[in-house]
């Protein structure tokens, strides 16, 4: 009986994972509708936005969509190059029409936690130079208050121990270097400190400023007042929410 129950659990888990994957794919594809001919587009990082990049590559090949991209990570750059998407250097960029990226959490005010994949600094640089930001996600990422997902903070490797202690003074929970003894290293050569606030971040704008004020912090994974649309994929279909006072309203 034990083996049968284990097989049933594995089957249910596989079905759930398939459902999540389909939801992510639906959201990623739907977000491509924000891209039109001639745009320069920020290409985010993560499992959901990967579907966006793949779909944009398909539309370029099969439908003649013309656009250029700025990737937020080495991983995304490699995928875009493989798909033949033209990439532009920063010295060519004055602004981007839109950036499409994922999120680890979002709240009713469209504030985000990002950085689960470790690309938060590059993601924020790209988002800040964009005329609009579209977030692709699934229903599990919606929360009333941010913080259940550990808040990623990118820090310099130099003196990271001291920086971590300062972050600990701001965070009520554990503050842990990602990867432990074999630390995760970002594309920028830095460490990620995961701060376990719990669902307590009711003032994300203030906290973002506080964390960025700590010496040694490169960037924090709070993206406040940046998202203009959230595309949520689920088994029931795709829901697109436009921020009422955003840049796409």
Secondary structure per residue as TSV (DSSP state, phi and psi in degrees):
chain	resnum	aa	ss	phi	psi
A	1	X	-	360.0	-35.9
A	2	X	H	-60.4	-41.3
A	3	X	H	-66.6	-37.8
A	4	X	H	-65.1	-44.8
A	5	X	H	-62.4	-39.8
A	6	X	H	-63.5	-42.6
A	7	X	H	-62.6	-38.8
A	8	X	H	-65.2	-40.9
A	9	X	H	-63.7	-41.8
A	10	X	H	-64.6	-38.3
A	11	X	H	-65.4	-44.1
A	12	X	H	-63.9	-40.5
A	13	X	H	-63.8	-42.9
A	14	X	H	-62.5	-40.6
A	15	X	H	-64.7	-39.9
A	16	X	H	-64.7	-43.4
A	17	X	H	-63.6	-37.7
A	18	X	H	-63.6	-39.8
A	19	X	H	-63.7	-44.2
A	20	X	H	-62.7	-42.8
A	21	X	H	-62.2	-41.7
A	22	X	H	-65.2	-38.1
A	23	X	H	-64.6	-44.5
A	24	X	H	-62.8	-42.3
A	25	X	H	-62.3	-43.8
A	26	X	H	-61.7	-43.5
A	27	X	H	-66.3	-44.3
A	28	X	H	-60.7	-40.8
A	29	X	H	-70.5	-42.9
A	30	X	H	-61.6	-34.4
A	31	X	G	-64.8	-21.1
A	32	X	G	-64.1	-19.3
A	33	X	G	-67.6	-13.9
A	34	X	G	-81.2	-6.2
A	35	X	-	-103.8	126.3
A	36	X	-	-125.4	170.2
A	37	X	T	-53.3	138.1
A	38	X	T	88.7	-2.1
A	39	X	E	-78.4	149.7
A	40	X	E	-101.6	127.2
A	41	X	E	-126.7	134.1
A	42	X	E	-79.7	128.3
A	43	X	E	-107.6	112.8
A	44	X	-	-75.5	-168.8
A	45	X	-	-128.4	144.0
A	46	X	S	129.5	171.4
A	47	X	H	-67.9	-34.1
A	48	X	H	-77.2	-46.9
A	49	X	H	-70.5	-16.3
A	50	X	H	-58.6	-39.2
A	51	X	H	-64.1	-34.1
A	52	X	H	-63.0	-47.5
A	53	X	H	-62.6	-42.2
A	54	X	H	-63.8	-42.7
A	55	X	H	-67.2	-39.2
A	56	X	H	-62.6	-38.6
A	57	X	H	-62.8	-39.7
A	58	X	H	-64.7	-45.3
A	59	X	H	-64.8	-33.0
A	60	X	H	-65.0	-45.4
A	61	X	H	-73.5	-43.7
A	62	X	H	-97.8	-24.4
A	63	X	H	-118.2	-1.1
A	64	X	-	77.6	17.7
A	65	X	-	-60.8	132.0
A	66	X	-	-114.2	118.7
A	67	X	E	-158.9	167.4
A	68	X	E	-126.7	153.1
A	69	X	E	-123.6	153.9
A	70	X	E	-122.3	111.4
A	71	X	E	-79.3	152.1
A	72	X	S	-98.9	0.3
A	73	X	S	-157.2	164.0
A	74	X	H	-61.8	-40.3
A	75	X	H	-58.7	-47.0
A	76	X	H	-68.1	-38.8
A	77	X	H	-60.1	-41.4
A	78	X	H	-65.9	-41.1
A	79	X	H	-65.0	-45.8
A	80	X	H	-61.9	-41.4
A	81	X	H	-63.5	-41.8
A	82	X	H	-61.1	-34.2
A	83	X	H	-85.5	-5.2
A	84	X	T	82.2	15.2
A	85	X	-	-74.4	126.4
A	86	X	-	-69.7	130.6
A	87	X	B	-109.1	148.3
A	88	X	-	-117.8	148.8
A	89	X	-	-82.5	159.1
A	90	X	G	-63.3	-28.1
A	91	X	G	-71.3	-9.4
A	92	X	G	-96.6	-7.1
A	93	X	-	-97.3	123.0
A	94	X	S	-104.2	-40.5
A	95	X	-	-158.6	160.8
A	96	X	B	-112.7	144.4
A	97	X	S	-67.1	-40.2
A	98	X	E	-159.3	149.5
A	99	X	E	-118.3	139.3
A	100	X	E	-116.2	123.4
A	101	X	E	-148.8	168.5
A	102	X	-	-94.7	-173.7
A	103	X	-	-155.3	150.3
A	104	X	S	-89.8	-27.3
A	105	X	E	-152.8	152.8
A	106	X	E	-144.2	148.6
A	107	X	-	-112.4	178.4
A	108	X	T	-62.2	-21.5
A	109	X	T	-90.5	7.8
A	110	X	-	70.6	17.2
A	111	X	-	-77.2	149.0
A	112	X	E	-127.0	153.4
A	113	X	E	-110.2	128.7
A	114	X	-	-133.9	164.5
A	115	X	-	116.3	7.7
A	116	X	T	-60.3	-28.3
A	117	X	T	-91.1	-3.7
A	118	X	S	87.4	7.2
A	119	X	-	-103.8	22.7
A	120	X	H	-60.9	-37.2
A	121	X	H	-67.0	-47.6
A	122	X	H	-65.5	-37.2
A	123	X	H	-62.3	-39.8
A	124	X	H	-73.3	-36.8
A	125	X	H	-58.8	-46.2
A	126	X	H	-67.6	-42.0
A	127	X	H	-63.2	-38.7
A	128	X	H	-69.6	-22.5
A	129	X	T	-96.2	5.0
A	130	X	B	-96.8	146.6
A	131	X	S	-73.2	-19.4
A	132	X	-	-159.0	155.6
A	133	X	E	-126.7	126.8
A	134	X	E	-112.4	128.8
A	135	X	E	-107.4	131.2
A	136	X	E	-108.1	132.5
A	137	X	E	-160.7	-170.9
A	138	X	E	-133.7	167.8
A	139	X	G	-59.8	-25.1
A	140	X	G	-66.4	-17.7
A	141	X	G	-87.8	-6.7
A	142	X	B	-83.5	128.1
A	143	X	-	-136.8	152.0
A	144	X	S	-71.8	-33.2
A	145	X	S	-139.3	131.7
A	146	X	B	-67.0	153.3
A	147	X	-	128.3	-15.5
A	148	X	S	-61.7	-37.3
A	149	X	S	-79.2	128.1
A	150	X	-	-55.6	134.8
A	151	X	E	-78.7	116.0
A	152	X	E	-78.6	137.4
A	153	X	E	-129.8	121.7
A	154	X	E	-85.2	129.3
A	155	X	E	-131.0	155.9
A	156	X	-	-63.6	144.8
A	157	X	S	-65.1	-34.2
A	158	X	T	-65.7	121.6
A	159	X	T	69.1	22.3
A	160	X	H	-59.4	-29.5
A	161	X	H	-62.8	-42.9
A	162	X	H	-67.8	-44.6
A	163	X	H	-57.9	-41.1
A	164	X	H	-63.3	-39.2
A	165	X	H	-64.4	-39.5
A	166	X	H	-64.5	-40.0
A	167	X	H	-64.9	-34.0
A	168	X	H	-62.8	-27.2
A	169	X	H	-72.3	-20.4
A	170	X	H	-95.5	-24.5
A	171	X	-	-104.9	128.9
A	172	X	S	-75.0	-17.2
A	173	X	S	-109.2	-161.6
A	174	X	-	-66.6	146.7
A	175	X	E	-126.9	110.6
A	176	X	E	-129.7	134.6
A	177	X	E	-72.0	125.2
A	178	X	T	-63.3	129.8
A	179	X	T	95.5	-14.0
A	180	X	T	63.4	-126.1
A	181	X	T	-67.5	-24.4
A	182	X	S	-114.5	79.6
A	183	X	-	-64.7	143.9
A	184	X	-	-65.3	133.7
A	185	X	B	-117.6	127.5
A	186	X	-	-72.9	170.6
A	187	X	T	-60.9	-18.6
A	188	X	T	-93.5	1.3
A	189	X	S	83.1	18.6
A	190	X	-	-110.6	175.5
A	191	X	E	-100.0	161.0
A	192	X	E	-112.7	128.0
A	193	X	E	-105.6	121.5
A	194	X	E	-95.1	119.9
A	195	X	E	-105.1	118.2
A	196	X	-	-92.2	85.0
A	197	X	-	-78.4	-27.6
A	198	X	-	73.5	176.2
A	199	X	S	-75.1	67.2
A	200	X	-	-124.4	-0.6
A	201	X	B	-84.7	78.8
A	202	X	S	-87.1	-14.9
A	203	X	-	-125.2	68.7
A	204	X	H	-64.1	-30.3
A	205	X	H	-64.9	-45.6
A	206	X	H	-65.2	-43.1
A	207	X	H	-65.8	-38.1
A	208	X	H	-57.4	-45.2
A	209	X	H	-65.4	-40.2
A	210	X	H	-63.6	-46.1
A	211	X	H	-66.8	-40.7
A	212	X	H	-67.8	-18.4
A	213	X	T	-80.9	-6.5
A	214	X	S	-81.0	126.0
A	215	X	T	-60.0	134.7
A	216	X	T	98.3	-16.7
A	217	X	E	-77.9	127.5
A	218	X	E	-87.3	-48.2
A	219	X	E	-163.1	157.1
A	220	X	E	-118.4	146.2
A	221	X	S	-81.8	26.0
A	222	X	E	-94.3	120.9
A	223	X	E	-112.2	98.7
A	224	X	-	-107.2	141.3
A	225	X	S	54.0	38.9
A	226	X	-	-121.0	-36.0
A	227	X	-	-79.8	134.7
A	228	X	-	-110.3	-23.1
A	229	X	E	-147.8	145.3
A	230	X	E	-125.7	122.4
A	231	X	E	-105.1	115.9
A	232	X	E	-112.4	116.8
A	233	X	E	-99.3	139.6
A	234	X	E	-150.2	176.0
A	235	X	T	-60.6	-26.7
A	236	X	T	-79.7	-11.4
A	237	X	E	131.8	-158.7
A	238	X	E	-118.8	130.8
A	239	X	E	-114.5	130.0
A	240	X	E	-113.4	122.1
A	241	X	E	-107.9	127.8
A	242	X	E	-106.1	128.1
A	243	X	-	-64.4	129.9
A	244	X	T	-61.3	-35.4
A	245	X	T	-111.0	25.2
A	246	X	S	-86.5	-174.2
A	247	X	T	-84.3	-5.9
A	248	X	T	-106.7	-1.4
A	249	X	-	-67.6	360.0
